[in-house]
Amino acid sequence: MREGTNFLHTPAFRDLAGIPAFPSFLCLVYPPCTSGPAEPRRNGAQVGETAAVSQPHVAGVDIWKGKWLAVVLRDRVYERSHLATRILDLLAQVGDVAAVGIDMPIGLASGKQRRQADGAARAFVGPRGSSVFPTYPREVYTAPTYDAAREKSIRLLGISISRQAYALGDRLLELDQAVVARADIWEVHPEVSFREIAGRHLAWSKTSWNGFHERVDLLHEAGIEIPLSISDLGNAGTEDVLDAAAAAWSAGRIAEGTAASLPSEPTQFINDRPLAVWY
């Protein structure tokens, strides 16, 4: 893929999504229908445009205390939210949407390989790089116990794995199974989304007072307003709701065909799915 080419406009994406070619009706969802790179865009709008293109339903998903949390947008406006213990149940609640952005690695490397997407995302967010957790090979997560996972990680990578990272294995493997036949699910990362909206590195951690308001302001800049009270989410954390909303923003760019990826030219694939973070 040449530098600057949008993956969503390539034959590889059409094969992944099961689309034989770009028929005219898909121009409403994946503009522009050209073979060349799209014009530069910011916050989902083409440079020089005076109005945003209407956007279909999209969803952003995050994890909160062992549950999957989704925020659904339509035309960049908050519509509804959902909580579920299983990802398949959450996706059923979300229903038919143009794209789902999930804040969780999709596709695990094997053996001594590490995912290039993690390093690329960490570099992109700069001082917020610690928010991009390292991902370990599949064999580490499928180990039956934490001690066995540590031994496997040390043997493969020369480093151990924390209990917190190992505990994510069940969710990673659950998601891995759920996306096998779904071309509408994409890996995103909220801090990557916020960094792109801002056009700069964020100054504050999302767990800080300043960081919370910095991200609320960025969502507002992107045209996304989250209600002050959402009964469906109960005690869900503020940062988790913001992260899901940011993931939905990236899903909107994917649906519009304006998203970019980290790395910009993925070279790792699992079942023809590129291992990349989209934003």
Stockholm file with secondary structure:
# STOCKHOLM 1.0

chainA/1-279         MREGTNFLHTPAFRDLAGIPAFPSFLCLVYPPCTSGPAEPRRNGAQVGETAAVSQPHVAGVDIWKGKWLAVVLRDRVYERSHLATRILDLLAQVGDVAAVGIDMPIGLASGKQRRQADGAARAFVGPRGSSVFPTYPREVYTAPTYDAAREKSIRLLGISISRQAYALGDRLLELDQAVVARADIWEVHPEVSFREIAGRHLAWSKTSWNGFHERVDLLHEAGIEIPLSISDLGNAGTEDVLDAAAAAWSAGRIAEGTAASLPSEPTQFINDRPLAVWY
#=GR chainA/1-279 SS CCTTCCGGGSHHHHHHHTCSSCCGGGGGTSCCCSSSCCCCEETTEETTCSSCCCCCCEEEEEEETTEEEEEEEETTEEEEEEEESSHHHHHHHHCSCSEEEESSCCSCCCTTCCCHHHHHHHHHHGGGGGGSCCCCCHHHHTSSSHHHHHHHHHHHHSSCCCHHHHHTHHHHHHHHHHTTTCSSEEEBCHHHHHHHHHTSCCSSCTTSHHHHHHHHHHHHHTTCCCCSCCGGGTTCCHHHHHHHHHHHHHHHHHHHTCCCEESSSCCCEETTEECCEEC
#=GC SS_cons         CCTTCCGGGSHHHHHHHTCSSCCGGGGGTSCCCSSSCCCCEETTEETTCSSCCCCCCEEEEEEETTEEEEEEEETTEEEEEEEESSHHHHHHHHCSCSEEEESSCCSCCCTTCCCHHHHHHHHHHGGGGGGSCCCCCHHHHTSSSHHHHHHHHHHHHSSCCCHHHHHTHHHHHHHHHHTTTCSSEEEBCHHHHHHHHHTSCCSSCTTSHHHHHHHHHHHHHTTCCCCSCCGGGTTCCHHHHHHHHHHHHHHHHHHHTCCCEESSSCCCEETTEECCEEC
//
